[in-house]
Amino acid sequence: MQEMWLHQIWGNRLYEGLTFEPHPCIPEGVTPVVLDPGRYNTNGGPDFSNLKLRIGPLVWAGNGEIHQNATDWLRHGHQLDPTYNNVILHIVLKDDGPITLQAGTPPITCRMQINPDLLAIAQQLTEAPHIPACGTACSELPAEEQSAWLTQLARERLERKCRQIETAMSFSQGDLAAVTHLFLMRYLGSKVNNDAFEQIARRLPPAILLKHKGSLQALEALLLGVGGLLEEHTTSSPTEPEEELYRERLREEYTFLAHKYQLSSIPPGTMRMLRLRPTAFPHRRLAYVAALYNRSDNLPGQLLRVASLGELEQLLTVELSDYWQRHYHWGAASDNSLGSLGRSTIESIAINVVLPLQYYLSQANLGGLSVAPTGHAAMSAHDLPPERNSVIRRFTAQGLQPRDTSESQALLELYECYCEPRRCWLCPVGRTLLQSYSARTLPPSVGEQPDA
């Protein structure tokens, strides 16, 4: 069992009883009384501070430390750490041996008696092989409480993404267009090549691409060249004269522009092709970005101003150059003409690029920057359909069905930041399960708080 469950049980007084071991400071016939379990310590040092303990007529105040076994104190090296010298109470499930402070004196030790059913549910939530470990309980919260929890999770996810945007803004010295370009490129790289596409975005900012928006060939040369894809050899089929001529023109264009702008290609081997669907091959995705910049007057600014999925789809649906209408990469042509981005990909760009950037701008103070014209609404996650992926299916199988993108994003946050790392004590579902074995209503959860 994770020790954090013991922190919750102690801090919320969910134990059934306490047994104090004999100690020189406890007079015979006197039973200490815990007046205050203390404040949980989120930093280094003892688990609880300002714990208050009445022993006869005296009130002690100090720190408390919690372990499953008393000898965990020794395994953790607390007997050598002066930070633990002011521990007045050592709370354990099993007293399996004597311990001492650094000064050589023992702290008072008490054993918690805990309802076996409560321990069993904590054990299940900690060790269950499936996620969510709570099973159908995740869909059985009262409707109002469930709605509030999903709203909080969706906000936590957006705020976490905002911190990533803040970091990128700092790196880019406040260049919003460059950051928007970077996030779009990173998403188009897919999980396999998102780091590679980010490197391309950092080496090739939108300011350079916009200078050449009138030439699709120049844009393809820049993007494929910095991506290191102009020099790779075709092994799937013999090179066609038409293709070789096309590639040679791009190489010549890139050589000239790379010298002009002091550009360099990403290192060989950075771009990967394994486990990629053909529609996500980097060659065609970069040719797609070239087509976007070729058609748009200011792609980053337009992305920030879209107010609906329909507007975004109109902005992102472009026609690629002749070669990339028939190829996913260098080599054999497709039998059919290849289209632009699919609807599901555009929805994902709305969720992972547009919504976080618009939310960031609505929260950030950027010197009065206006994101959208007056009366022009931003995109809303409540207007987008719920995502469909393996994580969402885990929750729908337990009866928790998201109604829109906001709720599916909330479930992804729940999975990644609570269920998978087993932080069930911070989830209303886990707390409700704990409360079911206690007559009292739980106060706000002790312990680490959800990331802001």
C-alpha positions as CSV (number, residue, x, y, z in Angstrom):
1,M,0.0,0.0,0.0
2,Q,1.2,3.5,-0.7
3,E,2.0,5.5,2.4
4,M,-0.1,8.4,1.1
5,W,-3.2,6.3,2.0
6,L,-2.0,6.3,5.6
7,H,-1.5,10.0,5.5
8,Q,-5.2,10.4,4.4
9,I,-6.4,8.0,7.1
10,W,-4.4,9.9,9.8
11,G,-5.2,13.4,8.6
12,N,-8.9,12.7,8.2
13,R,-9.1,10.6,11.4
14,L,-10.4,7.6,9.6
15,Y,-8.7,5.1,12.0
16,E,-10.8,3.1,14.4
17,G,-8.4,3.5,17.3
18,L,-4.9,4.3,18.4
19,T,-2.6,2.2,20.7
20,F,0.3,4.1,22.2
21,E,3.4,2.1,23.0
22,P,5.1,2.5,26.4
23,H,7.3,5.6,26.6
24,P,9.2,7.3,29.4
25,C,7.2,10.5,28.8
26,I,3.8,8.7,29.2
27,P,2.9,8.3,32.8
28,E,1.5,4.9,33.8
29,G,-2.3,4.9,33.4
30,V,-2.3,7.9,31.1
31,T,-3.6,7.6,27.6
32,P,-2.4,10.4,25.2
33,V,-5.1,12.2,23.2
34,V,-4.5,13.5,19.7
35,L,-5.9,17.1,19.7
36,D,-4.8,17.9,16.2
37,P,-3.3,15.5,13.6
38,G,-1.3,18.5,12.2
39,R,-0.8,20.1,8.8
40,Y,0.4,17.9,6.0
41,N,3.9,18.8,4.8
42,T,4.3,18.9,1.0
43,N,8.1,19.7,1.3
44,G,10.9,17.6,2.7
45,G,11.0,16.5,6.3
46,P,8.3,14.9,8.6
47,D,4.9,14.2,7.1
48,F,2.9,16.4,9.5
49,S,3.8,19.6,11.2
50,N,2.2,21.3,14.3
51,L,0.7,18.1,15.5
52,K,-0.8,18.5,19.0
53,L,-0.9,15.7,21.6
54,R,-2.3,15.9,25.2
55,I,-0.5,13.8,27.7
56,G,-2.1,14.3,31.1
57,P,-2.2,18.0,31.8
58,L,0.4,18.8,29.2
59,V,-0.1,19.6,25.5
60,W,2.8,18.7,23.2
61,A,3.3,20.3,19.8
62,G,5.6,19.1,17.2
63,N,5.9,17.0,14.1
64,G,4.5,13.6,13.1
65,E,5.9,10.9,10.8
66,I,4.0,8.0,9.4
67,H,5.2,4.6,8.2
68,Q,3.7,1.2,7.6
69,N,6.4,-0.4,9.8
70,A,8.2,1.3,12.6
71,T,11.6,0.1,11.2
72,D,10.9,2.0,8.0
73,W,12.2,4.9,10.0
74,L,15.6,3.3,10.0
75,R,15.4,2.2,6.4
76,H,14.8,5.8,5.4
77,G,17.7,7.1,7.5
78,H,15.6,9.4,9.7
79,Q,17.8,8.4,12.8
80,L,20.7,10.3,11.1
81,D,18.7,13.3,10.0
82,P,18.4,16.3,12.4
83,T,15.3,17.4,10.5
84,Y,13.4,14.7,12.3
85,N,14.6,15.6,15.8
86,N,11.4,17.4,16.6
87,V,9.1,14.5,15.7
88,I,7.0,13.9,18.8
89,L,4.8,11.1,17.4
90,H,5.6,8.2,15.1
91,I,2.4,6.7,13.6
92,V,2.6,3.2,12.3
93,L,0.5,0.2,11.3
94,K,3.0,-2.3,12.8
95,D,5.6,-1.7,15.6
96,D,8.3,-4.1,14.5
97,G,11.3,-2.7,16.3
98,P,12.7,0.2,18.3
99,I,13.8,3.5,16.7
100,T,15.6,6.6,17.8
101,L,16.0,10.3,16.9
102,Q,19.5,11.5,16.0
103,A,20.0,12.4,19.6
104,G,19.4,8.8,20.6
105,T,16.0,9.3,22.3
106,P,12.9,7.5,20.9
107,P,9.8,9.4,19.7
108,I,6.4,8.4,21.0
109,T,5.0,5.6,18.8
110,C,1.3,4.8,18.3
111,R,-0.3,2.1,16.2
112,M,-3.3,2.9,14.1
113,Q,-6.2,0.4,14.0
114,I,-7.9,0.6,10.6
115,N,-11.0,-1.1,9.4
116,P,-9.9,-4.0,7.3
117,D,-12.4,-3.1,4.6
118,L,-11.0,0.4,4.4
119,L,-7.5,-1.1,4.0
120,A,-8.8,-3.5,1.4
121,I,-10.3,-0.7,-0.7
122,A,-7.0,1.3,-0.4
123,Q,-5.1,-1.8,-1.4
124,Q,-7.3,-2.4,-4.4
125,L,-7.0,1.2,-5.6
126,T,-3.2,1.0,-5.3
127,E,-2.6,-2.4,-6.8
128,A,-5.5,-3.2,-9.2
129,P,-4.1,-4.1,-12.6
130,H,-6.9,-2.3,-14.5
131,I,-7.5,1.5,-14.8
132,P,-9.7,3.0,-13.6
133,A,-9.1,0.9,-10.4
134,C,-12.4,2.1,-8.9
135,G,-14.4,0.4,-11.7
136,T,-18.0,1.5,-12.1
137,A,-17.6,3.7,-9.0
138,C,-16.2,6.4,-11.3
139,S,-19.6,6.8,-12.9
140,E,-21.6,6.7,-9.7
141,L,-20.9,10.1,-8.2
142,P,-23.9,12.3,-7.8
143,A,-24.5,14.3,-11.0
144,E,-23.6,17.7,-9.5
145,E,-20.4,16.4,-7.9
146,Q,-19.4,14.6,-11.1
147,S,-20.0,17.7,-13.2
148,A,-17.9,19.9,-10.8
149,W,-15.1,17.3,-10.8
150,L,-14.9,17.1,-14.7
151,T,-15.0,20.9,-14.9
152,Q,-12.0,21.0,-12.5
153,L,-10.1,18.4,-14.4
154,A,-10.7,20.1,-17.8
155,R,-9.4,23.4,-16.3
156,E,-6.4,21.6,-14.8
157,R,-5.5,20.2,-18.2
158,L,-5.8,23.6,-19.9
159,E,-3.7,25.3,-17.2
160,R,-1.1,22.6,-17.5
161,K,-0.9,23.2,-21.2
162,C,-0.8,26.9,-20.5
163,R,2.4,26.4,-18.5
164,Q,3.9,24.7,-21.5
165,I,2.9,27.7,-23.6
166,E,4.5,30.0,-21.1
167,T,7.7,28.1,-21.3
168,A,7.7,28.3,-25.1
169,M,6.8,32.0,-24.9
170,S,9.8,32.6,-22.7
171,F,12.1,30.6,-25.0
172,S,10.8,32.6,-28.0
173,Q,11.1,36.0,-26.2
174,G,7.3,36.5,-26.4
175,D,6.9,35.8,-30.1
176,L,3.3,34.6,-30.2
177,A,3.4,33.7,-33.9
178,A,6.5,31.5,-33.4
179,V,4.9,29.7,-30.4
180,T,1.7,29.1,-32.4
181,H,3.7,27.8,-35.3
182,L,5.7,25.6,-32.9
183,F,2.6,24.0,-31.4
184,L,1.0,23.4,-34.7
185,M,4.2,21.8,-36.1
186,R,4.6,19.7,-33.0
187,Y,1.1,18.3,-33.3
188,L,1.5,17.6,-37.0
189,G,4.6,15.6,-36.2
190,S,2.5,13.1,-34.3
191,K,3.8,11.3,-31.2
192,V,6.6,9.7,-33.3
193,N,8.0,12.9,-34.7
194,N,6.7,15.7,-32.5
195,D,10.2,16.5,-31.2
196,A,11.6,16.4,-34.7
197,F,8.9,18.8,-36.0
198,E,9.6,21.1,-33.0
199,Q,13.2,21.3,-34.0
200,I,12.2,22.2,-37.5
201,A,9.8,24.9,-36.1
202,R,12.6,26.4,-33.9
203,R,15.1,26.4,-36.8
204,L,12.6,27.7,-39.3
205,P,10.3,30.3,-37.7
206,P,7.1,31.6,-39.4
207,A,8.7,34.9,-40.2
208,I,10.8,33.2,-42.8
209,L,8.0,31.1,-44.2
210,L,5.7,34.1,-44.5
211,K,8.4,35.9,-46.6
212,H,8.0,33.1,-49.2
213,K,4.3,32.5,-49.0
214,G,4.0,33.3,-52.7
215,S,6.2,30.4,-53.7
216,L,5.0,26.9,-52.9
217,Q,8.3,25.5,-54.2
218,A,10.4,27.7,-51.8
219,L,8.2,26.7,-48.9
220,E,8.6,23.0,-49.6
221,A,12.3,23.4,-50.1
222,L,12.6,25.2,-46.7
223,L,10.5,22.7,-44.8
224,L,11.8,19.5,-46.4
225,G,15.3,20.8,-46.4
226,V,15.4,21.7,-42.7
227,G,13.7,18.4,-42.0
228,G,16.6,16.6,-43.7
229,L,14.3,14.9,-46.2
230,L,15.8,16.2,-49.5
231,E,18.9,14.1,-49.4
232,E,17.5,10.7,-48.3
233,H,17.6,7.9,-50.8
234,T,14.5,6.1,-52.2
235,T,14.7,2.3,-51.7
236,S,11.1,1.2,-52.4
237,S,11.3,1.8,-56.1
238,P,13.5,3.2,-58.8
239,T,13.6,7.0,-58.9
240,E,11.5,8.5,-61.7
241,P,13.1,11.2,-63.9
242,E,10.2,13.6,-63.0
243,E,10.8,13.0,-59.3
244,E,14.5,13.5,-59.5
245,L,14.1,16.7,-61.4
246,Y,11.6,17.9,-58.8
247,R,13.9,17.0,-55.9
248,E,16.8,18.7,-57.6
249,R,14.9,21.9,-57.9
250,L,14.1,21.8,-54.2
251,R,17.7,21.0,-53.3
252,E,18.9,24.0,-55.3
253,E,16.3,26.3,-53.7
254,Y,17.1,25.1,-50.2
255,T,20.8,25.5,-50.7
256,F,20.3,29.1,-51.7
257,L,17.8,29.9,-48.9
258,A,19.8,28.0,-46.3
259,H,22.8,30.2,-47.0
260,K,20.6,33.3,-47.1
261,Y,19.0,32.7,-43.7
262,Q,21.8,30.7,-42.1
263,L,19.6,27.6,-41.8
264,S,20.7,24.0,-41.0
265,S,19.0,20.7,-41.3
266,I,18.0,18.7,-38.2
267,P,20.5,15.8,-37.6
268,P,20.2,12.6,-39.6
269,G,18.1,10.0,-37.8
270,T,16.0,12.6,-35.9
271,M,13.0,11.9,-38.2
272,R,11.5,8.5,-37.8
273,M,9.2,6.4,-40.0
274,L,8.4,3.3,-38.0
275,R,4.9,2.8,-36.6
276,L,3.5,5.6,-38.6
277,R,0.3,5.6,-40.7
278,P,1.0,6.8,-44.3
279,T,-1.1,9.9,-43.7
280,A,1.3,10.9,-40.9
281,F,4.5,10.4,-42.9
282,P,6.7,13.5,-42.3
283,H,7.3,14.2,-46.0
284,R,3.7,14.8,-46.7
285,R,3.0,16.6,-43.4
286,L,5.8,19.1,-44.2
287,A,4.5,19.5,-47.7
288,Y,1.1,20.1,-46.1
289,V,2.5,22.9,-43.9
290,A,4.1,24.4,-47.0
291,A,0.6,24.5,-48.7
292,L,-0.9,26.1,-45.6
293,Y,1.6,28.9,-45.6
294,N,1.3,29.3,-49.4
295,R,-2.5,29.9,-49.1
296,S,-2.6,31.9,-45.8
297,D,-1.7,35.6,-45.3
298,N,-0.9,35.0,-41.7
299,L,-1.4,31.4,-40.6
300,P,-0.5,31.8,-36.9
301,G,-2.8,34.8,-36.5
302,Q,-5.6,33.1,-38.3
303,L,-5.3,30.0,-36.1
304,L,-5.7,32.1,-33.0
305,R,-8.9,33.8,-34.3
306,V,-10.9,30.8,-35.4
307,A,-14.2,30.6,-33.5
308,S,-15.6,27.3,-34.7
309,L,-14.6,23.9,-36.0
310,G,-16.1,24.9,-39.4
311,E,-13.8,27.9,-39.6
312,L,-10.8,25.8,-38.6
313,E,-11.6,23.2,-41.2
314,Q,-11.9,25.8,-43.9
315,L,-8.5,27.3,-42.9
316,L,-6.7,23.9,-42.7
317,T,-8.2,22.3,-45.9
318,V,-5.7,23.0,-48.6
319,E,-4.5,21.4,-51.9
320,L,-1.0,20.2,-51.9
321,S,1.4,20.4,-54.9
322,D,1.0,17.9,-57.7
323,Y,3.7,15.6,-56.4
324,W,2.3,15.4,-52.9
325,Q,-1.2,14.8,-54.2
326,R,0.0,11.4,-55.3
327,H,2.8,10.5,-52.8
328,Y,3.1,10.0,-49.1
329,H,6.9,10.0,-49.3
330,W,9.6,9.8,-52.0
331,G,9.0,6.8,-54.2
332,A,6.1,5.0,-55.7
333,A,3.0,7.0,-56.4
334,S,-0.4,6.2,-54.9
335,D,-3.1,4.9,-57.2
336,N,-5.6,7.5,-55.8
337,S,-5.3,11.2,-55.4
338,L,-4.6,12.0,-51.7
339,G,-6.7,14.5,-49.8
340,S,-6.0,17.1,-47.2
341,L,-6.2,16.5,-43.4
342,G,-9.1,14.4,-42.2
343,R,-11.9,15.7,-40.0
344,S,-10.6,13.8,-36.9
345,T,-7.1,15.3,-37.3
346,I,-8.6,18.8,-37.6
347,E,-10.6,18.2,-34.5
348,S,-7.4,17.1,-32.7
349,I,-5.7,20.3,-33.8
350,A,-8.6,22.3,-32.4
351,I,-8.2,20.5,-29.1
352,N,-4.4,20.4,-28.8
353,V,-3.4,23.6,-30.5
354,V,-6.2,26.2,-30.9
355,L,-8.1,25.8,-27.6
356,P,-5.0,25.9,-25.3
357,L,-3.5,28.9,-27.1
358,Q,-6.8,30.8,-27.0
359,Y,-7.3,29.9,-23.3
360,Y,-3.7,31.1,-22.6
361,L,-4.4,34.4,-24.3
362,S,-7.6,34.8,-22.4
363,Q,-5.7,34.4,-19.2
364,A,-2.4,36.1,-20.0
365,N,-1.6,39.8,-19.8
366,L,0.2,40.5,-23.0
367,G,0.1,44.2,-23.1
368,G,-3.5,44.6,-24.3
369,L,-3.1,42.2,-27.2
370,S,-6.4,41.6,-28.9
371,V,-6.8,37.9,-29.9
372,A,-10.0,38.3,-31.9
373,P,-12.0,41.2,-33.4
374,T,-14.7,42.7,-31.2
375,G,-17.7,40.4,-31.0
376,H,-15.8,37.5,-32.4
377,A,-16.1,34.5,-30.0
378,A,-13.3,32.1,-29.3
379,M,-13.6,28.3,-29.9
380,S,-15.3,26.3,-27.1
381,A,-14.5,22.8,-26.0
382,H,-18.2,22.3,-25.2
383,D,-19.0,22.8,-28.9
384,L,-16.7,20.0,-30.1
385,P,-17.5,16.2,-30.0
386,P,-15.9,14.0,-27.4
387,E,-12.6,12.3,-28.4
388,R,-12.5,8.7,-29.3
389,N,-9.4,6.8,-28.1
390,S,-8.4,3.9,-25.9
391,V,-8.3,5.9,-22.7
392,I,-11.8,7.3,-23.2
393,R,-13.0,3.7,-23.9
394,R,-11.7,2.6,-20.5
395,F,-14.1,5.1,-18.9
396,T,-17.1,4.5,-21.2
397,A,-16.8,0.8,-20.4
398,Q,-17.4,1.7,-16.7
399,G,-20.4,3.9,-17.6
400,L,-18.7,7.3,-17.7
401,Q,-19.6,8.7,-21.1
402,P,-18.2,12.2,-22.0
403,R,-20.7,14.5,-23.8
404,D,-18.2,16.9,-25.4
405,T,-14.5,17.6,-25.8
406,S,-14.3,19.4,-22.5
407,E,-15.4,16.2,-20.7
408,S,-13.2,13.9,-22.8
409,Q,-10.2,16.1,-22.0
410,A,-11.2,15.9,-18.4
411,L,-11.1,12.1,-18.5
412,L,-7.7,12.2,-20.2
413,E,-6.4,14.4,-17.3
414,L,-8.0,12.0,-14.8
415,Y,-6.3,9.1,-16.4
416,E,-2.9,10.6,-16.8
417,C,-2.6,12.6,-13.5
418,Y,-4.7,10.6,-11.1
419,C,-5.6,7.1,-12.2
420,E,-2.3,6.0,-13.8
421,P,-0.1,7.3,-10.9
422,R,-2.6,6.0,-8.4
423,R,-3.4,9.4,-6.8
424,C,-6.9,8.1,-5.9
425,W,-6.9,9.9,-2.6
426,L,-7.2,13.2,-4.5
427,C,-10.2,12.1,-6.6
428,P,-13.7,12.4,-5.2
429,V,-14.4,8.8,-6.2
430,G,-11.5,7.5,-4.1
431,R,-12.5,9.7,-1.2
432,T,-16.1,8.6,-1.5
433,L,-14.9,4.9,-1.3
434,L,-12.9,5.8,1.8
435,Q,-15.9,7.6,3.3
436,S,-18.1,4.6,2.8
437,Y,-16.1,3.0,5.7
438,S,-16.4,6.0,8.0
439,A,-19.4,7.6,9.7
440,R,-18.0,11.1,9.3
441,T,-17.9,13.3,6.2
442,L,-14.4,13.8,5.0
443,P,-12.9,17.3,5.3
444,P,-10.8,18.6,2.3
445,S,-8.2,16.0,1.4
446,V,-4.9,16.2,3.1
447,G,-1.7,15.6,1.2
448,E,-0.5,16.9,-2.1
449,Q,-2.9,19.1,-4.0
450,P,-3.8,18.8,-7.7
451,D,-1.5,20.8,-9.9
452,A,-2.8,24.2,-10.6
